[in-house]
Amino acid sequence: MNTITLLGSARGNGYTAALCEAIGFKTLNLNDYHIRHYDYRSDGVGDDFLPLMERLLRYDRILLASPLYWYSMSGQMKVFLDRITDLLDHHKALGRQLRGKAAGVIATGGAAQAPACFEEPFRLTFAYLGMHYQGMSYLDTQQGLDQAALAKVAAAHPFKADYALASKGKWANSTPA
């Protein structure tokens, strides 16, 4: 089993990126890709969305990372999730490859906890796509980046139970946390 993190944040080196780094999976930053907004009139060909999806689909587990912006995910992450519609409308063979993959969310924000409305779009999207949602880890950054809190949240990431199995040799191709 292998895992990839997809970082969607206006700051590629902010708190959410620090959480990605602390968890330690390979991370792709949405800021490094040109992804147009979803357009009902086209199939999305011509930007980086389809090549990015082909890359993500090589992984068994996908961890989406976003800061909490106005009770919701970042704009970059929203555009990415909206574009999954292309996989349902025009590139169905690619879209079907999401079924059965594990998915999780990590997030940061200036509140003691993320509101339920933050996690709901992720959970519902993964369910609709036939993915296995493993939950969310959230880092409160009201007081800045506290290293102890960062380590605690990183250790509790959504795929942590998978790594207990991997460390016992159950999965030959697992990636360490």
Accessible surface in RSA format (square Angstrom, percent):
REM  Atomic radii and reference values for relative SASA: ProtOr
REM  Chains: A
REM  Algorithm: Lee & Richards
REM  Probe-radius: 1.40
REM  Slices: 20
REM RES _ NUM      All-atoms   Total-Side   Main-Chain    Non-polar    All polar
REM                ABS   REL    ABS   REL    ABS   REL    ABS   REL    ABS   REL
RES MET A   1    70.27  36.4  60.90  40.3   9.37  22.3  36.00  30.6  34.27  45.4
RES ASN A   2    41.46  28.6  41.46  40.1   0.00   0.0   5.29  12.7  36.17  35.0
RES THR A   3     2.18   1.6   0.00   0.0   2.18   5.2   0.00   0.0   2.18   3.3
RES ILE A   4     0.00   0.0   0.00   0.0   0.00   0.0   0.00   0.0   0.00   0.0
RES THR A   5     0.82   0.6   0.82   0.8   0.00   0.0   0.00   0.0   0.82   1.2
RES LEU A   6     0.00   0.0   0.00   0.0   0.00   0.0   0.00   0.0   0.00   0.0
RES LEU A   7     4.44   2.5   4.44   3.2   0.00   0.0   4.44   3.1   0.00   0.0
RES GLY A   8     0.00   0.0   0.00   N/A   0.00   0.0   0.00   0.0   0.00   0.0
RES SER A   9     5.16   4.4   5.06   6.8   0.10   0.2   0.00   0.0   5.16   7.2
RES ALA A  10    67.91  62.4  43.54  67.2  24.37  55.4  44.38  62.5  23.53  62.3
RES ARG A  11   133.94  56.2 129.75  66.1   4.20  10.0  60.39  82.5  73.55  44.6
RES GLY A  12    32.18  39.7   0.00   N/A  32.18  39.7  11.75  32.2  20.44  45.8
RES ASN A  13   134.33  92.6 106.21 102.6  28.11  67.7  38.34  92.3  95.99  92.8
RES GLY A  14     7.74   9.5   0.00   N/A   7.74   9.5   6.42  17.6   1.32   2.9
RES TYR A  15    73.65  34.4  72.08  41.0   1.57   4.1  41.79  31.4  31.86  39.3
RES THR A  16     3.05   2.2   1.61   1.6   1.44   3.4   0.36   0.5   2.69   4.1
RES ALA A  17    16.76  15.4  12.79  19.7   3.97   9.0  13.22  18.6   3.53   9.4
RES ALA A  18    24.56  22.6  16.64  25.7   7.92  18.0  22.18  31.2   2.38   6.3
RES LEU A  19     0.00   0.0   0.00   0.0   0.00   0.0   0.00   0.0   0.00   0.0
RES CYS A  20     2.91   2.2   2.25   2.5   0.65   1.5   2.47   6.3   0.44   0.5
RES GLU A  21   143.69  82.5 124.32  94.1  19.37  46.1  47.90  92.6  95.79  78.2
RES ALA A  22    47.51  43.7  11.29  17.4  36.22  82.4  23.22  32.7  24.29  64.3
RES ILE A  23     4.03   2.3   0.71   0.5   3.31   8.0   2.48   1.8   1.55   4.2
RES GLY A  24    47.59  58.7   0.00   N/A  47.59  58.7  21.03  57.7  26.56  59.5
RES PHE A  25    12.33   6.2   0.19   0.1  12.15  31.6   3.78   2.3   8.55  24.5
RES LYS A  26   105.16  51.3  87.51  53.7  17.65  42.0  59.33  53.4  45.83  48.8
RES THR A  27    50.09  35.6  23.81  24.1  26.28  62.6  21.80  29.3  28.29  42.8
RES LEU A  28    11.07   6.2   9.08   6.5   1.99   5.0  11.07   7.8   0.00   0.0
RES ASN A  29    25.82  17.8  23.60  22.8   2.22   5.3   9.07  21.8  16.75  16.2
RES LEU A  30     8.11   4.5   3.28   2.3   4.84  12.2   3.28   2.3   4.84  13.0
RES ASN A  31    67.86  46.8  34.97  33.8  32.89  79.2  26.57  63.9  41.29  39.9
RES ASP A  32   111.21  77.9  77.56  77.2  33.64  79.6  27.52  64.8  83.68  83.5
RES TYR A  33    48.79  22.8  33.23  18.9  15.56  40.5  29.07  21.8  19.72  24.3
RES HIS A  34   114.14  62.4 106.55  74.1   7.59  19.4  77.90  80.3  36.25  42.2
RES ILE A  35    28.79  16.4   9.09   6.8  19.71  47.5   9.09   6.5  19.71  53.5
RES ARG A  36    87.76  36.8  82.79  42.2   4.97  11.8  46.84  64.0  40.92  24.8
RES HIS A  37   135.15  73.9 126.61  88.0   8.54  21.8  82.39  84.9  52.76  61.4
RES TYR A  38    45.01  21.0  22.10  12.6  22.91  59.6  18.50  13.9  26.51  32.7
RES ASP A  39    47.07  33.0  39.66  39.5   7.41  17.5  18.27  43.0  28.80  28.7
RES TYR A  40   188.93  88.2 165.30  94.0  23.64  61.5 118.43  89.0  70.50  86.9
RES ARG A  41   213.46  89.6 174.76  89.1  38.70  92.1  84.47 115.4 128.99  78.2
RES SER A  42    37.18  31.4  29.93  39.9   7.24  16.7  35.34  75.3   1.84   2.6
RES ASP A  43    50.79  35.6  48.58  48.4   2.21   5.2   8.36  19.7  42.43  42.3
RES GLY A  44     3.96   4.9   0.00   N/A   3.96   4.9   3.18   8.7   0.78   1.8
RES VAL A  45    88.41  58.2  74.50  67.4  13.91  33.5  75.45  65.6  12.96  35.2
RES GLY A  46    66.54  82.1   0.00   N/A  66.54  82.1  32.55  89.3  34.00  76.1
RES ASP A  47    16.39  11.5   0.35   0.3  16.04  37.9   4.43  10.4  11.95  11.9
RES ASP A  48    50.45  35.3  50.43  50.2   0.02   0.1   4.06   9.6  46.39  46.3
RES PHE A  49     0.00   0.0   0.00   0.0   0.00   0.0   0.00   0.0   0.00   0.0
RES LEU A  50    24.11  13.4  23.96  17.1   0.15   0.4  23.96  16.8   0.15   0.4
RES PRO A  51    76.55  55.8  69.25  63.1   7.30  26.5  70.61  58.3   5.95  36.9
RES LEU A  52     1.06   0.6   0.00   0.0   1.06   2.7   1.03   0.7   0.03   0.1
RES MET A  53     1.06   0.6   1.06   0.7   0.00   0.0   1.06   0.9   0.00   0.0
RES GLU A  54    89.62  51.5  83.42  63.1   6.20  14.8  22.87  44.2  66.74  54.5
RES ARG A  55    72.45  30.4  72.45  36.9   0.00   0.0  16.72  22.9  55.73  33.8
RES LEU A  56     0.95   0.5   0.95   0.7   0.00   0.0   0.95   0.7   0.00   0.0
RES LEU A  57    15.82   8.8   3.94   2.8  11.88  29.9   4.49   3.2  11.33  30.5
RES ARG A  58   169.40  71.1 143.09  72.9  26.31  62.6  64.60  88.3 104.80  63.5
RES TYR A  59    35.05  16.4  34.98  19.9   0.07   0.2  15.71  11.8  19.34  23.8
RES ASP A  60    50.52  35.4  48.11  47.9   2.41   5.7   4.79  11.3  45.74  45.6
RES ARG A  61     0.44   0.2   0.44   0.2   0.00   0.0   0.32   0.4   0.12   0.1
RES ILE A  62     7.18   4.1   7.18   5.3   0.00   0.0   7.18   5.2   0.00   0.0
RES LEU A  63     0.10   0.1   0.10   0.1   0.00   0.0   0.10   0.1   0.00   0.0
RES LEU A  64     3.51   2.0   3.30   2.4   0.21   0.5   3.46   2.4   0.04   0.1
RES ALA A  65     0.00   0.0   0.00   0.0   0.00   0.0   0.00   0.0   0.00   0.0
RES SER A  66     0.17   0.1   0.16   0.2   0.01   0.0   0.16   0.3   0.01   0.0
RES PRO A  67    13.15   9.6  13.15  12.0   0.00   0.0  13.15  10.9   0.00   0.0
RES LEU A  68    29.89  16.6  13.87   9.9  16.02  40.3  13.87   9.7  16.02  43.1
RES TYR A  69    79.25  37.0  73.79  42.0   5.46  14.2  67.51  50.7  11.74  14.5
RES TRP A  70   223.10  89.5 199.91  96.8  23.19  54.4 173.53  92.5  49.57  80.4
RES TYR A  71   139.91  65.3 135.44  77.1   4.47  11.6  90.73  68.2  49.18  60.6
RES SER A  72    45.03  38.1  44.21  59.0   0.82   1.9  26.74  56.9  18.29  25.6
RES MET A  73    13.38   6.9   4.47   3.0   8.91  21.2   4.47   3.8   8.91  11.8
RES SER A  74     0.01   0.0   0.00   0.0   0.01   0.0   0.01   0.0   0.00   0.0
RES GLY A  75    44.92  55.4   0.00   N/A  44.92  55.4  37.79 103.7   7.13  16.0
RES GLN A  76    56.12  31.4  46.24  33.8   9.88  23.5  27.96  59.5  28.16  21.4
RES MET A  77     0.00   0.0   0.00   0.0   0.00   0.0   0.00   0.0   0.00   0.0
RES LYS A  78   102.47  50.0 102.47  62.9   0.00   0.0  67.90  61.1  34.57  36.8
RES VAL A  79    21.08  13.9  20.79  18.8   0.29   0.7  21.08  18.3   0.00   0.0
RES PHE A  80     5.90   3.0   5.70   3.5   0.20   0.5   5.73   3.5   0.17   0.5
RES LEU A  81    17.97  10.0   9.66   6.9   8.31  20.9  10.02   7.0   7.95  21.4
RES ASP A  82    46.98  32.9  41.79  41.6   5.19  12.3  11.90  28.0  35.08  35.0
RES ARG A  83     2.34   1.0   2.34   1.2   0.00   0.0   0.43   0.6   1.91   1.2
RES ILE A  84    11.93   6.8  11.93   8.9   0.00   0.0  11.93   8.6   0.00   0.0
RES THR A  85    42.80  30.4  42.05  42.6   0.74   1.8  19.69  26.4  23.11  34.9
RES ASP A  86     1.25   0.9   1.25   1.2   0.00   0.0   0.00   0.0   1.25   1.2
RES LEU A  87     0.82   0.5   0.16   0.1   0.66   1.6   0.16   0.1   0.66   1.8
RES LEU A  88    66.67  37.1  55.53  39.7  11.14  28.0  57.79  40.6   8.88  23.9
RES ASP A  89    70.99  49.7  49.50  49.3  21.50  50.8  13.61  32.0  57.39  57.2
RES HIS A  90    84.12  46.0  52.69  36.6  31.44  80.4  40.99  42.2  43.13  50.2
RES HIS A  91    41.50  22.7  34.57  24.0   6.93  17.7  25.25  26.0  16.25  18.9
RES LYS A  92   107.07  52.2 101.90  62.5   5.17  12.3  46.37  41.7  60.69  64.7
RES ALA A  93    73.02  67.1  63.81  98.5   9.21  20.9  66.23  93.3   6.79  18.0
RES LEU A  94    27.06  15.1  26.98  19.3   0.07   0.2  26.98  19.0   0.07   0.2
RES GLY A  95     6.44   7.9   0.00   N/A   6.44   7.9   2.83   7.8   3.61   8.1
RES ARG A  96   128.42  53.9 118.09  60.2  10.34  24.6  42.82  58.5  85.61  51.9
RES GLN A  97    90.79  50.8  77.64  56.7  13.15  31.3  36.32  77.3  54.47  41.3
RES LEU A  98     3.70   2.1   3.70   2.6   0.00   0.0   3.70   2.6   0.00   0.0
RES ARG A  99   154.44  64.8 136.72  69.7  17.72  42.2  42.83  58.5 111.61  67.6
RES GLY A 100    45.68  56.3   0.00   N/A  45.68  56.3  24.48  67.2  21.21  47.5
RES LYS A 101    29.06  14.2  26.47  16.2   2.59   6.2   9.67   8.7  19.39  20.7
RES ALA A 102    13.20  12.1  12.05  18.6   1.15   2.6  12.05  17.0   1.15   3.0
RES ALA A 103     0.00   0.0   0.00   0.0   0.00   0.0   0.00   0.0   0.00   0.0
RES GLY A 104     0.00   0.0   0.00   N/A   0.00   0.0   0.00   0.0   0.00   0.0
RES VAL A 105     0.09   0.1   0.09   0.1   0.00   0.0   0.09   0.1   0.00   0.0
RES ILE A 106     0.08   0.0   0.08   0.1   0.00   0.0   0.08   0.1   0.00   0.0
RES ALA A 107     0.00   0.0   0.00   0.0   0.00   0.0   0.00   0.0   0.00   0.0
RES THR A 108     3.42   2.4   3.41   3.5   0.01   0.0   0.00   0.0   3.42   5.2
RES GLY A 109     7.01   8.6   0.00   N/A   7.01   8.6   7.01  19.2   0.00   0.0
RES GLY A 110    57.98  71.5   0.00   N/A  57.98  71.5  21.58  59.2  36.40  81.5
RES ALA A 111    35.19  32.4  31.58  48.7   3.61   8.2  35.19  49.6   0.00   0.0
RES ALA A 112    79.58  73.2  57.33  88.5  22.25  50.6  57.60  81.1  21.98  58.2
RES GLN A 113   138.99  77.7 132.59  96.9   6.40  15.2  36.48  77.6 102.52  77.8
RES ALA A 114    16.39  15.1   0.64   1.0  15.76  35.8   0.64   0.9  15.76  41.7
RES PRO A 115    41.28  30.1  29.96  27.3  11.31  41.1  40.51  33.4   0.76   4.7
RES ALA A 116    89.02  81.9  69.37 107.0  19.65  44.7  78.67 110.8  10.35  27.4
RES CYS A 117    72.44  54.8  58.80  65.6  13.64  32.1  44.90 113.8  27.54  29.7
RES PHE A 118     0.46   0.2   0.01   0.0   0.45   1.2   0.13   0.1   0.33   0.9
RES GLU A 119    49.36  28.3  49.36  37.3   0.00   0.0   8.20  15.9  41.15  33.6
RES GLU A 120    67.81  38.9  67.56  51.1   0.25   0.6  30.20  58.4  37.61  30.7
RES PRO A 121    50.31  36.7  43.82  39.9   6.48  23.6  50.22  41.5   0.09   0.6
RES PHE A 122     0.48   0.2   0.23   0.1   0.25   0.6   0.48   0.3   0.00   0.0
RES ARG A 123    95.41  40.1  95.17  48.5   0.24   0.6  37.82  51.7  57.59  34.9
RES LEU A 124    94.31  52.5  90.10  64.5   4.21  10.6  90.55  63.6   3.76  10.1
RES THR A 125    36.74  26.1  31.77  32.2   4.97  11.9  17.33  23.3  19.41  29.3
RES PHE A 126     5.66   2.8   5.66   3.5   0.00   0.0   5.66   3.4   0.00   0.0
RES ALA A 127    65.62  60.3  41.60  64.2  24.02  54.6  48.62  68.5  17.00  45.0
RES TYR A 128   168.77  78.8 137.67  78.3  31.10  80.9 101.75  76.5  67.02  82.6
RES LEU A 129    12.70   7.1   5.08   3.6   7.62  19.2  10.48   7.4   2.22   6.0
RES GLY A 130    33.87  41.8   0.00   N/A  33.87  41.8  27.65  75.9   6.22  13.9
RES MET A 131    15.07   7.8   4.43   2.9  10.64  25.3   2.56   2.2  12.51  16.6
RES HIS A 132   103.77  56.7  99.63  69.3   4.13  10.6  67.19  69.2  36.57  42.6
RES TYR A 133    53.49  25.0  24.80  14.1  28.70  74.7  24.80  18.6  28.70  35.4
RES GLN A 134    76.42  42.7  50.56  37.0  25.86  61.6   7.17  15.3  69.25  52.5
RES GLY A 135    18.87  23.3   0.00   N/A  18.87  23.3  18.30  50.2   0.57   1.3
RES MET A 136    51.09  26.5  17.40  11.5  33.69  80.2  17.53  14.9  33.56  44.5
RES SER A 137     7.65   6.5   2.53   3.4   5.12  11.8   5.68  12.1   1.96   2.8
RES TYR A 138    34.58  16.1  15.97   9.1  18.61  48.4  15.97  12.0  18.61  22.9
RES LEU A 139     2.17   1.2   1.96   1.4   0.21   0.5   2.17   1.5   0.00   0.0
RES ASP A 140    53.38  37.4  38.86  38.7  14.52  34.3  18.63  43.8  34.75  34.7
RES THR A 141    13.37   9.5   5.89   6.0   7.48  17.8   0.16   0.2  13.20  20.0
RES GLN A 142    94.52  52.9  60.50  44.2  34.02  81.0  14.11  30.0  80.41  61.0
RES GLN A 143   169.16  94.6 132.53  96.9  36.63  87.2  63.38 134.9 105.78  80.2
RES GLY A 144    21.11  26.0   0.00   N/A  21.11  26.0  16.63  45.6   4.48  10.0
RES LEU A 145    59.27  33.0  31.77  22.7  27.50  69.1  32.57  22.9  26.69  71.8
RES ASP A 146    76.90  53.9  68.30  68.0   8.60  20.3  27.98  65.9  48.92  48.8
RES GLN A 147   120.13  67.2 112.38  82.1   7.75  18.5  64.32 136.9  55.81  42.3
RES ALA A 148    77.93  71.7  60.68  93.6  17.26  39.3  69.59  98.0   8.35  22.1
RES ALA A 149    34.03  31.3  28.63  44.2   5.41  12.3  33.93  47.8   0.10   0.3
RES LEU A 150    13.73   7.6  13.73   9.8   0.00   0.0  13.73   9.6   0.00   0.0
RES ALA A 151    60.58  55.7  51.43  79.4   9.15  20.8  56.46  79.5   4.11  10.9
RES LYS A 152   160.06  78.1 150.29  92.2   9.77  23.3 101.12  91.0  58.94  62.8
RES VAL A 153    23.30  15.3  21.27  19.3   2.02   4.9  23.30  20.2   0.00   0.0
RES ALA A 154     8.76   8.1   6.48  10.0   2.28   5.2   6.76   9.5   2.00   5.3
RES ALA A 155    74.65  68.6  50.16  77.4  24.50  55.7  61.60  86.7  13.06  34.6
RES ALA A 156    48.05  44.2  40.35  62.3   7.70  17.5  41.21  58.0   6.84  18.1
RES HIS A 157     3.70   2.0   3.70   2.6   0.00   0.0   1.77   1.8   1.92   2.2
RES PRO A 158    14.66  10.7   0.18   0.2  14.47  52.6   5.75   4.7   8.91  55.4
RES PHE A 159     1.15   0.6   0.07   0.0   1.08   2.8   1.15   0.7   0.00   0.0
RES LYS A 160   108.13  52.7  99.98  61.3   8.14  19.4  61.51  55.4  46.62  49.7
RES ALA A 161    71.64  65.9  62.41  96.3   9.23  21.0  68.77  96.9   2.87   7.6
RES ASP A 162    24.43  17.1  24.31  24.2   0.12   0.3   0.28   0.7  24.16  24.1
RES TYR A 163    22.72  10.6  19.34  11.0   3.37   8.8  20.01  15.0   2.71   3.3
RES ALA A 164    53.81  49.5  44.62  68.9   9.18  20.9  52.78  74.3   1.02   2.7
RES LEU A 165    77.89  43.4  77.89  55.7   0.00   0.0  77.89  54.7   0.00   0.0
RES ALA A 166    16.05  14.8   5.15   7.9  10.90  24.8   5.32   7.5  10.73  28.4
RES SER A 167    95.38  80.6  53.40  71.3  41.98  96.7  52.80 112.4  42.58  59.7
RES LYS A 168   153.75  75.0 120.29  73.8  33.47  79.7  78.32  70.5  75.44  80.4
RES GLY A 169    63.01  77.7   0.00   N/A  63.01  77.7  34.33  94.2  28.68  64.2
RES LYS A 170   132.19  64.5 103.78  63.7  28.41  67.6  51.96  46.8  80.23  85.5
RES TRP A 171    70.36  28.2  62.80  30.4   7.56  17.8  42.55  22.7  27.80  45.1
RES ALA A 172   106.36  97.8  61.04  94.2  45.32 103.1  71.29 100.4  35.08  92.9
RES ASN A 173   116.33  80.2 103.30  99.8  13.03  31.4  23.44  56.4  92.89  89.8
RES SER A 174    31.03  26.2  11.84  15.8  19.19  44.2   0.04   0.1  30.99  43.4
RES THR A 175    41.47  29.5  41.28  41.8   0.20   0.5  41.47  55.7   0.00   0.0
RES PRO A 176   108.19  78.9  97.87  89.2  10.32  37.5 104.30  86.1   3.89  24.2
RES ALA A 177    64.68  59.5  23.23  35.8  41.45  94.3  27.54  38.8  37.14  98.4
END  Absolute sums over single chains surface
CHAIN  1 A     8939.0       6937.9       2001.1       4868.9       4070.1
END  Absolute sums over all chains
TOTAL          8939.0       6937.9       2001.1       4868.9       4070.1
